[in-house]
């Protein structure tokens, strides 16, 4: 187990040209953690994992810049288990990277082009089919946040999209489709519970990416089930080919006492 001082990567919470990021302060956003995590599977499996690997991250408690964190990596033949703990030994985030993902059955391409913004309640979100969003991947711009990271050259030399960039696209989907503007009725924004990125093929420099999204279900979490969790699923298409699938589970109700994060 090794220790380091947490610092925010210069990663935009949303892709360029979509939502405007607010102030994060010293809060470490969830997608920042994906930027930390990839160094481990890239070091073990290299390009093979970058082409078609999977990364599943669960967030247990908020993290802040300047906080001392310990990281532990447990290696297996086809998986890596990565755990971040605070100075008191409490788990903040866990990640599982796998190399032999074979499930490619969820590359849907449906959309609801006339959808209005949804209210953050279960009746509106459960099963909602969302509208398509399009992003352009610019390698020079969208990989600059990796500078000085151990795996920066692996991504920047190939000019392939990083899993954390895909994760920020799901943040944009949430902000574009859910109206968190009524602070009295819906305090906070959302809190990420988990994110899974399943890469099917590299997204190359200059690619126009169509994102199709739906909320598969709403569940409950926490004591007495007071937290309502939406399970967002997004598929990313480069032309006629599916390139990645990302799921993002996030608390959208009764999250007023926790730190909001994209």
Secondary structure, 3 states (H helix, E strand, C coil): CEEEECCCCCCCCCCCCCCCCCCCCCECCHHHHHHHHHHHHHHHHCHHHHHHCEEEEEECCCCECCCEEEEEEEECCCEEEEEEECCCCCEEEEEEEECCCCCCCCCCCCCCCCCCCEECCHHHHCCCECCCEEEECCHHHHCHHHCCCCCHHHHHHHCECCHHHHHHHHHHHHHHHEECCCCCCCCCCCEEEEEEEEECCCCECCCEEEEEEEEEEEEEECHHHCEEEEEEEEEEEECCEEEEEEEEEEEEECCCCCCCCC
